[in-house]
Amino acid sequence: MSLEENKAIIRRLYEAYNKQNLALFDELYAPDYVNPTLQLQGLEDAKQFATMLFKGFPDWHETIEDIIAEGDKVCVRVKLTGTHRGEYRGLAPTGKKITFTAIQIWRIVDGKVAENESVFDSLEFYKQLGAIEYTEKAKKLFPEDVK
């Protein structure tokens, strides 16, 4: 597949997330898809994770900021937003709006997403939700981060 075709597949995947269209996952993910970052293995794991995400953040949205392709890989810098209105990973809804950036590398095989790894600041994610708070010592060390 061409680099542009690979990028188009990834753009469709982000659209599927933004429209919460799990039916498109069958077209876009390979049955043996893996995501070591989130410890997902297989198409059904990807659907279960997305379902949990959408329940926790009903207004979940992903905006592609940059997209680069090379070989069978597509790298995306993505802005992720949502409002925590449902339970997420055991955390009761906080009503808080979160915004963070991730770098995601997708591998495409035979026109389907076979693998994905993400890098994001999970500490900042949980801090925005209010699940993690600075200690008094941390507030002194990092005063510019305390909001």
C-alpha positions in Angstrom: 0.0 0.0 0.0 1.1 3.5 -0.6 2.0 6.0 2.1 -1.1 8.0 1.3 -3.3 4.9 1.5 -1.9 4.1 4.9 -2.5 7.6 6.1 -6.1 7.4 4.8 -6.7 4.2 6.8 -5.5 5.9 10.0 -7.7 9.0 9.3 -10.7 6.7 8.9 -9.8 5.1 12.2 -9.8 8.5 14.0 -13.1 9.3 12.3 -14.5 6.0 13.7 -13.4 7.0 17.2 -14.9 10.5 16.8 -18.2 9.0 15.6 -18.0 6.1 18.1 -18.5 3.8 15.2 -17.4 0.4 16.4 -18.7 -1.3 13.2 -15.8 0.4 11.3 -13.3 -1.3 13.6 -14.1 -4.6 11.7 -12.9 -3.0 8.5 -9.9 -1.2 9.9 -8.3 -3.5 12.5 -6.6 -6.8 11.7 -8.1 -9.7 13.8 -4.7 -10.2 15.4 -4.2 -6.5 16.2 -1.9 -5.7 19.2 -1.3 -2.7 21.4 1.5 -3.3 23.9 0.9 0.2 25.5 -2.7 -0.6 26.5 -2.1 -4.4 26.6 -4.7 -5.1 24.0 -4.6 -8.2 21.8 -7.1 -8.7 19.0 -10.0 -6.8 17.5 -12.3 -7.6 20.4 -9.9 -6.1 22.9 -9.8 -2.9 20.7 -13.6 -2.8 20.7 -13.9 -3.4 24.5 -11.4 -0.7 25.2 -13.2 1.8 22.9 -16.5 0.9 24.5 -15.1 1.6 28.0 -13.6 4.9 26.7 -16.8 6.1 25.2 -18.8 5.2 28.3 -16.3 7.2 30.5 -16.0 10.1 28.0 -19.2 10.3 25.9 -17.9 13.4 24.0 -14.5 11.8 23.3 -12.7 13.5 20.4 -9.4 12.9 18.7 -7.8 15.6 16.5 -4.9 14.8 14.2 -2.3 17.5 14.6 0.4 15.9 12.5 0.5 12.7 10.4 3.7 11.2 8.9 4.1 7.9 7.0 7.1 5.8 6.3 7.1 2.2 5.1 4.3 0.3 6.8 4.0 2.8 9.7 2.0 6.0 10.3 3.0 8.3 13.1 0.4 10.7 14.5 0.5 13.5 17.0 -3.0 13.7 18.2 -4.9 15.9 20.6 -7.4 14.0 22.8 -10.3 15.6 24.6 -13.3 14.4 26.6 -15.5 15.1 29.6 -15.4 12.4 32.3 -19.2 11.7 32.6 -19.1 7.9 33.2 -17.0 5.4 35.0 -13.6 4.9 33.6 -11.2 2.2 34.9 -13.1 2.1 38.2 -12.9 5.9 38.6 -16.4 7.4 39.2 -17.4 10.3 36.9 -15.8 13.6 37.9 -17.4 15.8 35.3 -13.9 17.2 34.5 -12.8 18.0 31.0 -9.5 16.6 29.9 -7.1 17.5 27.1 -3.8 15.9 26.4 -1.5 15.0 23.5 -0.3 11.6 22.4 2.2 10.3 19.9 0.9 7.1 18.2 2.7 4.8 15.8 0.4 2.6 13.8 1.6 -0.4 11.6 -0.5 -1.3 8.6 -0.5 -4.8 7.1 -2.6 -5.6 4.1 -4.7 -2.5 4.5 -5.5 -3.1 8.2 -4.2 -1.8 11.5 -2.0 -4.6 12.9 -0.2 -2.8 15.7 -0.3 0.5 17.7 1.9 2.0 20.4 1.2 5.3 22.1 3.2 7.7 24.2 1.3 10.1 26.4 1.6 11.6 29.9 -0.6 9.3 31.9 0.2 11.2 35.1 -1.2 14.4 33.5 -4.2 12.5 32.3 -5.1 11.3 35.8 -4.1 14.6 37.4 -6.7 16.4 35.1 -9.3 13.9 36.3 -8.5 14.7 39.9 -7.4 11.1 40.6 -3.8 12.2 41.4 -3.0 15.2 43.6 0.3 16.8 44.4 1.7 16.4 47.9 2.9 19.5 49.7 6.5 18.6 48.8 5.5 18.3 45.1 3.7 21.7 45.2 7.0 23.3 46.4 9.1 21.5 43.8 6.7 22.1 40.9 4.7 25.3 41.7 4.1 26.1 38.0 2.3 22.7 37.6 -0.1 23.2 40.4 -3.5 24.5 39.2 
